[in-house]
Every structure is written in structure tokens, then in C-alpha cells.
Amino acid sequence: MIPGLRAGPAQHWGAARLVPLLRDEPIADLRLHRRVYDEDALSIVELNPREAYVSYIPHAFVATWTPDGSPAAAYGTQLCDPREPGLPRVAGLRFRRRMTRREDRHRLRFLPLHLALEGFLGLQFDGPPIAWEEWTRAAVTRGLSPRVEEAYRGAEVRGLDDALRVFEIHPGQCGVALYLADTLASVFVVPHPDDYRALHPTLLQDYYGELLYLYTQLYPAVPGFAQPLRDAAVHSVADLRAELSRVRAEWAAFHDEVMFTVRAMPSRPVYRMGRFTLSRFLPPFDPAAENHIGESITTASGEVAYLKTFRLSAAQARRGHLLSRLAAHAWNLDETAAALGTDRQGLVVRLDRAGFGHLLRPDIRDALVVHSRV
């Protein structure tokens, strides 16, 4: 389970199951609040003077921390009406300067999930570092650009809006594990219960993969996990408390060992904020397992103050697996094929099916792919 958090009793509505994540002691010297952007506007995020990308960004998170560890209060949210006279009646574009931007000595603005997705797309934008004869000139000079990944906004996921509206927020709740058709879709963790209450609705503005969207269409309801009390063991109020403690412990153990599929993964630090570190992580891209990308803020002792994850589809995981193996072997086809337990022809066919065939020289691709189909 996530260090510093424990699972509470699950609630389900339709295809959605929410498992509250509780803290015994909130983190008081780091607070998160939401900065709302115009939902009708596309945003252009400048990674550096030469690179940028276009994305849907409904809000940013602002992290405020104190250097001496004293408690900090979250700032309120300010809303701007896009219909105010004088604003153009067109689809707007907003420019964001980088995904993480320090706004004050102890305040950092960052775009939730974009750190993780930029790391995933960055893997796909790279190209062969060596001009092997099999690759086209464009692959060597420009890499895989452009790359596009699609997702569904939470408001489009069937039943999620109703689930978030009717679910109870528990005392001490600082996060949630969201399951769609009992597949882990996302994990969201914040430092303080007040932050979670303020940011709970943002799950509707988050984005989710196509597979999870389809799951909610195919499986409109999930069963309840009822853990019965042993009537024969209850003879007093103290016995009832003991039974409730046992049921909660058994449910938490089942959730952590069976349902929760996000495990510790190597992370890359992005920004240091006093005793906190903002990082992003990529999965091992195992095609036989669930793969989550994400970002986190952790303390020096390893306690998770903030966490947000995104589940990759099987196709995205396969692409990541192929590209990570190619990168590990300097994009040498023969060495990569041997590492994947196949031959050159098999690797070329897999690259073509994954949508990367255009990076190979046409004569090499056509010869091997057409031969394979014959």
C-alpha cells in the first residue's frame, strides 16, 4: 500500500468503485489548491523555447509549503467568467509557461498528470541515436514526432459524476483509489483532508483511457463486497467494536493485496520543495500486467504527500515496451529482437503493427512485413 495511508471501506455505484485512502495524521506543512482555467480553451504548454504541446487543461494545482514545518492554509479558488463583455467569442488558446513553475519562494504551480504524460510521450518522441541503415533519415533527425495520445474526460465516463456526488467522504480521507469495472483507473492522494474535500470534484476533469471508458459501457454495475459480522462473537458493545475492527482490517488487507495494482516504481525527481520532492514515474511496460504512469510528491522519509496516476491501455503499454527495449539497445534491430526473443522479421512486424513502421526504410519494411503475411 502507499506509505502513510490505509484503505477505508469501499463504496460502489454502477461501474465505479471508490476506495477512500485515510491518513492517521495529515501533512500540515504542504497544502494543495486548485487554480481553475477556462474549460473551453485549449492550452499550449511551452516545455522549452523550441518545444511545446497542445492539450486540454481545465486547472492547475498550486503547492504551498512552509520551510519550518508549521501548518499552512490553502488559498481559495478564483473563478473567471468567460462570457464577460470584451472577451472574444472564439475557441481560445492559453499559453502555459512550463508544466512546473515556481511562483513564489514557497509556492509551486504544476499541471496535474502532465508531468507523467510528458515523460511517457518523451519516451515516444525519441528516435535512433545512431543512424542505422534500417531507419529513415526522418526517424534519425526528428524522432517519432508528432505523437498523439487520446483520453476521455471524467465527465464522459458513464456514472462517474453520480458516483462522486453520492459517495461519502470519510473523516481523515486524503485520497481515493478509483476502480472502473473493478479495474484500477486512477489513484489520487493529497496531503490534508481539507485539500481532498476541495479537490474531490476534479476527478471529473481528469482524463481516463479509452479501455476504462469502454469498461463502463460493457459492465454497467459491479458487485458489492460485503464482509459479514460474526453474530455469535458479539455479546457487548466492546465485542461489536472488535468485530468492526476485524472486518475493516480484513477488507484493507484484501484491497492492498488483491485489488491495488500500483507498486513501487523507479521515479525521476523533477522539483525539490524544501523537505518535499516532486517526481514522475514510468512503469516497467510489462504487456502482461497493468501499467500506470504518474507523479508524486514525497517527504524525505518516503511518505507520499501527493499522488496521481493514469492507467495505460494495453496498446500504449505495448508501444512503451517496444520503445523502451529499442532505447536500451540503441535502436539496433538485431540486438533488440534477440532481447525480445524474436528475430528481425518478427520485430519489424511488431513495429509495423504498433504504428512505427513508417520509421523504417520502405524497402526493408515491405520486404519483411509482406513476406510475413504471405
C-alpha positions as CSV (number, residue, x, y, z in Angstrom):
1,M,0.0,0.0,0.0
2,I,1.0,3.7,-0.2
3,P,3.3,4.7,2.7
4,G,1.4,6.8,5.2
5,L,-2.1,5.8,4.0
6,R,-4.6,3.0,4.7
7,A,-7.7,1.8,2.8
8,G,-11.1,2.6,4.1
9,P,-14.5,0.8,3.4
10,A,-15.3,0.8,-0.4
11,Q,-18.4,2.3,-1.9
12,H,-19.8,1.4,-5.3
13,W,-22.2,3.0,-7.8
14,G,-22.8,1.4,-11.2
15,A,-19.4,0.5,-12.6
16,A,-17.5,2.8,-10.3
17,R,-16.0,1.7,-7.0
18,L,-14.2,4.2,-4.8
19,V,-11.9,3.2,-2.0
20,P,-11.1,6.0,0.4
21,L,-7.4,6.4,1.4
22,L,-7.1,7.7,5.0
23,R,-4.3,9.3,7.0
24,D,-3.9,9.0,10.7
25,E,-2.0,12.3,10.8
26,P,-2.4,14.8,7.9
27,I,0.6,16.6,6.4
28,A,0.1,20.2,7.6
29,D,3.1,21.9,6.1
30,L,2.2,21.2,2.4
31,R,-1.1,22.2,1.0
32,L,-2.6,21.9,-2.5
33,H,-5.3,24.1,-4.0
34,R,-6.8,24.4,-7.4
35,R,-6.4,27.1,-10.0
36,V,-9.2,27.0,-12.5
37,Y,-8.7,27.7,-16.2
38,D,-11.2,28.3,-18.9
39,E,-12.5,24.8,-19.8
40,D,-13.4,25.9,-23.3
41,A,-9.8,26.9,-24.1
42,L,-7.1,24.7,-25.5
43,S,-3.8,25.2,-23.8
44,I,-0.3,25.4,-25.4
45,V,2.4,24.3,-22.9
46,E,5.9,25.5,-23.6
47,L,8.4,22.8,-22.5
48,N,11.3,25.0,-23.7
49,P,11.9,27.7,-26.4
50,R,11.8,25.0,-29.1
51,E,9.2,22.5,-27.9
52,A,5.5,22.8,-27.0
53,Y,2.4,20.7,-27.0
54,V,-1.4,21.3,-27.1
55,S,-3.7,19.8,-24.5
56,Y,-6.9,20.1,-22.6
57,I,-6.0,21.7,-19.2
58,P,-9.0,22.6,-17.0
59,H,-6.9,23.5,-13.9
60,A,-3.5,23.5,-12.3
61,F,-2.5,22.6,-8.8
62,V,-0.6,25.0,-6.6
63,A,1.5,23.5,-3.9
64,T,2.3,25.8,-0.9
65,W,4.7,24.7,1.8
66,T,6.4,26.2,4.9
67,P,10.1,25.9,5.5
68,D,9.8,25.4,9.2
69,G,7.1,22.7,9.1
70,S,4.4,24.9,10.6
71,P,0.8,24.4,9.4
72,A,-0.3,26.2,6.2
73,A,-3.7,27.1,5.0
74,A,-4.9,26.6,1.4
75,Y,-5.6,29.6,-0.8
76,G,-9.2,29.9,-2.2
77,T,-10.2,29.4,-5.8
78,Q,-10.9,32.3,-8.1
79,L,-13.3,31.8,-11.0
80,C,-13.4,34.0,-14.1
81,D,-16.5,34.2,-16.3
82,P,-15.5,33.6,-20.0
83,R,-18.8,35.4,-21.0
84,E,-17.6,38.7,-19.6
85,P,-18.0,41.5,-22.2
86,G,-14.9,42.2,-24.2
87,L,-13.7,38.6,-24.5
88,P,-13.7,37.1,-28.0
89,R,-16.4,34.6,-28.9
90,V,-14.0,32.1,-30.4
91,A,-12.2,28.9,-29.2
92,G,-9.4,30.3,-27.1
93,L,-5.8,29.4,-26.7
94,R,-3.9,29.8,-23.5
95,F,-0.1,29.7,-23.1
96,R,1.4,28.0,-20.0
97,R,5.0,28.5,-19.2
98,R,6.3,25.0,-18.5
99,M,4.5,22.3,-16.6
100,T,6.1,23.3,-13.2
101,R,6.7,26.9,-12.4
102,R,7.8,28.5,-9.2
103,E,5.5,31.4,-8.4
104,D,7.0,32.4,-5.0
105,R,9.6,31.2,-2.6
106,H,7.3,28.6,-1.1
107,R,4.7,28.2,-3.9
108,L,4.9,26.0,-7.0
109,R,2.3,25.7,-9.8
110,F,2.2,22.5,-11.7
111,L,-0.2,20.8,-14.2
112,P,-1.6,17.5,-12.7
113,L,-0.8,14.4,-14.7
114,H,1.0,16.4,-17.4
115,L,4.4,15.6,-15.8
116,A,3.6,11.9,-16.1
117,L,2.3,12.1,-19.6
118,E,5.2,14.2,-20.8
119,G,7.5,11.5,-19.5
120,F,5.6,8.9,-21.4
121,L,5.4,10.9,-24.6
122,G,9.1,11.9,-24.2
123,L,9.9,8.2,-24.5
124,Q,7.9,8.1,-27.7
125,F,9.4,11.3,-29.2
126,D,13.0,10.0,-29.1
127,G,14.4,8.4,-32.2
128,P,17.5,6.3,-33.1
129,P,20.6,7.9,-31.6
130,I,22.7,6.1,-34.3
131,A,22.0,6.3,-38.0
132,W,21.5,2.6,-38.5
133,E,20.9,1.7,-42.1
134,E,17.3,0.4,-41.4
135,W,15.9,3.7,-40.2
136,T,14.8,6.6,-42.4
137,R,16.5,9.9,-42.2
138,A,13.4,11.5,-40.7
139,A,13.4,8.9,-37.9
140,V,17.0,9.9,-37.0
141,T,16.6,13.6,-37.3
142,R,13.1,14.1,-35.9
143,G,12.3,11.0,-33.9
144,L,8.7,10.0,-33.6
145,S,7.2,13.5,-33.6
146,P,4.4,14.1,-33.8
147,R,2.8,11.7,-31.3
148,V,-0.8,11.9,-30.1
149,E,-2.5,10.1,-27.2
150,E,-6.2,10.3,-26.7
151,A,-8.2,10.1,-23.5
152,Y,-11.7,10.7,-22.1
153,R,-12.6,13.4,-19.7
154,G,-14.1,12.1,-16.4
155,A,-17.4,13.8,-17.1
156,E,-17.7,11.5,-20.2
157,V,-17.2,8.3,-18.1
158,R,-20.6,6.7,-17.6
159,G,-21.9,7.0,-14.0
160,L,-18.7,8.7,-12.5
161,D,-20.5,12.0,-11.9
162,D,-23.3,10.4,-9.9
163,A,-20.8,8.3,-8.0
164,L,-18.7,11.3,-6.9
165,R,-21.9,13.1,-6.0
166,V,-23.4,10.4,-3.7
167,F,-20.3,8.9,-2.2
168,E,-19.5,9.7,1.4
169,I,-16.2,11.5,2.2
170,H,-14.7,9.9,5.3
171,P,-13.1,11.8,8.2
172,G,-9.3,11.8,7.6
173,Q,-9.7,11.0,3.9
174,C,-6.8,12.3,1.9
175,G,-7.2,10.3,-1.3
176,V,-9.1,7.8,-3.3
177,A,-8.4,4.7,-5.4
178,L,-10.9,4.8,-8.3
179,Y,-11.9,1.5,-9.9
180,L,-14.0,1.3,-13.1
181,A,-15.5,-2.2,-13.7
182,D,-13.1,-3.3,-10.9
183,T,-10.0,-2.2,-12.9
184,L,-7.8,0.3,-11.1
185,A,-8.3,3.5,-13.1
186,S,-6.5,6.1,-11.0
187,V,-5.1,6.9,-7.6
188,F,-5.4,10.4,-6.2
189,V,-3.7,11.5,-2.9
190,V,-3.3,14.9,-1.3
191,P,-1.6,16.0,1.9
192,H,-4.6,17.1,4.0
193,P,-8.3,16.2,4.3
194,D,-9.4,19.8,3.7
195,D,-7.4,19.6,0.4
196,Y,-9.2,16.5,-0.6
197,R,-12.7,17.9,0.1
198,A,-11.8,20.9,-2.1
199,L,-10.3,18.8,-4.9
200,H,-12.7,15.8,-4.9
201,P,-14.7,17.2,-7.9
202,T,-11.6,17.5,-10.0
203,L,-11.8,13.7,-10.7
204,L,-14.5,14.7,-13.2
205,Q,-12.0,16.9,-15.1
206,D,-9.2,14.3,-15.1
207,Y,-8.8,12.1,-18.1
208,Y,-9.0,8.3,-18.4
209,G,-8.0,5.8,-21.0
210,E,-10.3,4.5,-23.8
211,L,-10.3,1.0,-22.3
212,L,-11.7,2.2,-19.0
213,Y,-14.4,4.2,-20.8
214,L,-15.4,1.1,-22.7
215,Y,-15.5,-0.9,-19.5
216,T,-18.2,1.3,-18.1
217,Q,-20.3,0.8,-21.2
218,L,-19.9,-3.0,-21.2
219,Y,-20.1,-3.6,-17.4
220,P,-22.8,-1.1,-16.1
221,A,-22.6,-2.4,-12.5
222,V,-20.1,-4.1,-10.1
223,P,-21.0,-6.4,-7.2
224,G,-20.7,-5.2,-3.6
225,F,-18.0,-6.7,-1.3
226,A,-19.9,-7.3,1.9
227,Q,-17.9,-8.6,4.8
228,P,-20.3,-10.2,7.3
229,L,-20.1,-9.8,11.0
230,R,-20.0,-12.9,13.2
231,D,-23.2,-12.7,15.2
232,A,-22.1,-15.3,17.6
233,A,-19.0,-13.3,18.6
234,V,-21.0,-10.2,19.6
235,H,-22.2,-10.0,23.2
236,S,-21.4,-6.5,24.1
237,V,-20.6,-3.1,22.6
238,A,-16.8,-3.9,23.1
239,D,-17.4,-7.2,21.1
240,L,-19.1,-5.2,18.3
241,R,-16.2,-2.7,18.1
242,A,-13.8,-5.7,17.9
243,E,-15.8,-7.2,15.1
244,L,-15.9,-4.0,13.2
245,S,-12.1,-3.6,13.6
246,R,-11.6,-7.2,12.3
247,V,-13.8,-6.6,9.2
248,R,-12.1,-3.3,8.4
249,A,-8.6,-4.9,8.7
250,E,-9.6,-7.9,6.5
251,W,-11.1,-5.6,3.9
252,A,-7.9,-3.4,3.9
253,A,-5.7,-6.4,3.5
254,F,-7.8,-7.8,0.6
255,H,-7.7,-4.4,-1.1
256,D,-3.9,-3.9,-0.7
257,E,-3.0,-7.5,-1.7
258,V,-5.6,-8.3,-4.4
259,M,-7.1,-5.1,-5.9
260,F,-4.4,-2.5,-5.6
261,T,-2.1,-3.0,-8.6
262,V,0.2,0.1,-8.4
263,R,3.5,-1.0,-7.0
264,A,6.7,1.0,-6.2
265,M,8.4,2.1,-9.4
266,P,11.6,3.9,-10.1
267,S,10.9,7.7,-10.1
268,R,12.7,10.7,-11.6
269,P,12.9,13.8,-9.4
270,V,11.5,17.0,-11.2
271,Y,11.5,19.7,-8.5
272,R,12.6,20.0,-4.8
273,M,10.4,22.0,-2.4
274,G,12.1,22.1,1.0
275,R,11.7,18.6,2.5
276,F,9.4,17.6,-0.4
277,T,10.3,16.2,-3.8
278,L,8.0,16.3,-6.9
279,S,8.7,13.3,-9.1
280,R,7.3,11.3,-12.0
281,F,7.5,7.6,-12.7
282,L,7.1,5.2,-15.6
283,P,6.1,1.5,-15.3
284,P,8.1,-1.4,-16.5
285,F,5.8,-1.7,-19.6
286,D,5.0,-5.4,-18.9
287,P,2.4,-6.3,-21.6
288,A,1.0,-9.0,-19.2
289,A,0.3,-6.6,-16.3
290,E,-1.4,-3.3,-15.7
291,N,0.8,-0.3,-16.3
292,H,0.3,3.1,-14.6
293,I,2.3,6.3,-15.2
294,G,2.1,9.0,-12.6
295,E,3.6,11.7,-10.5
296,S,4.1,12.2,-6.7
297,I,5.3,14.5,-4.0
298,T,7.1,12.6,-1.2
299,T,8.8,13.6,2.0
300,A,12.4,12.9,2.9
301,S,11.3,9.8,4.8
302,G,9.3,8.5,1.8
303,E,5.8,9.3,2.9
304,V,3.6,10.1,-0.1
305,A,2.0,13.6,0.2
306,Y,0.6,13.8,-3.3
307,L,0.0,11.1,-5.9
308,K,-1.9,10.9,-9.2
309,T,-1.8,8.0,-11.7
310,F,-3.0,7.2,-15.2
311,R,-3.6,3.6,-16.4
312,L,-2.2,2.9,-19.8
313,S,-4.1,0.8,-22.3
314,A,-2.7,-2.5,-23.5
315,A,-1.7,-0.9,-26.8
316,Q,0.0,2.0,-25.0
317,A,1.9,-0.5,-22.9
318,R,3.0,-2.5,-25.9
319,R,4.3,0.7,-27.6
320,G,6.1,1.7,-24.5
321,H,7.6,-1.8,-24.2
322,L,8.9,-1.8,-27.7
323,L,10.3,1.7,-27.5
324,S,12.0,1.1,-24.1
325,R,13.6,-2.1,-25.4
326,L,14.8,-0.3,-28.6
327,A,16.2,2.5,-26.5
328,A,18.0,0.0,-24.2
329,H,19.8,-1.4,-27.2
330,A,20.5,1.9,-29.1
331,W,17.8,1.1,-31.6
332,N,19.7,-1.8,-33.1
333,L,17.2,-4.1,-34.6
334,D,19.1,-7.4,-34.2
335,E,20.0,-6.8,-30.6
336,T,16.5,-5.7,-29.7
337,A,15.0,-8.7,-31.5
338,A,17.2,-11.0,-29.5
339,A,16.3,-9.4,-26.2
340,L,12.6,-9.8,-27.1
341,G,13.0,-13.4,-28.0
342,T,12.3,-13.0,-31.7
343,D,14.1,-12.3,-35.0
344,R,14.5,-9.3,-37.1
345,Q,11.4,-10.1,-39.2
346,G,9.3,-10.6,-36.1
347,L,10.4,-7.3,-34.6
348,V,9.7,-5.4,-37.8
349,V,6.2,-6.8,-37.9
350,R,5.6,-5.8,-34.3
351,L,6.9,-2.3,-35.0
352,D,4.6,-2.0,-38.0
353,R,1.5,-3.2,-36.1
354,A,2.3,-0.7,-33.3
355,G,2.3,2.1,-35.8
356,F,6.0,2.7,-36.1
357,G,6.6,1.1,-39.5
358,H,6.9,4.5,-41.2
359,L,10.2,4.9,-39.3
360,L,11.8,2.1,-41.2
361,R,13.1,2.3,-44.7
362,P,10.2,1.2,-47.1
363,D,12.2,-1.5,-48.8
364,I,13.2,-3.2,-45.5
365,R,9.7,-2.8,-44.0
366,D,7.8,-4.0,-47.1
367,A,10.1,-7.0,-47.7
368,L,9.8,-8.3,-44.2
369,V,6.2,-7.4,-43.5
370,V,4.8,-8.6,-46.8
371,H,6.8,-11.8,-46.5
372,S,5.4,-12.4,-43.1
373,R,1.8,-12.0,-44.3
374,V,2.4,-14.4,-47.2
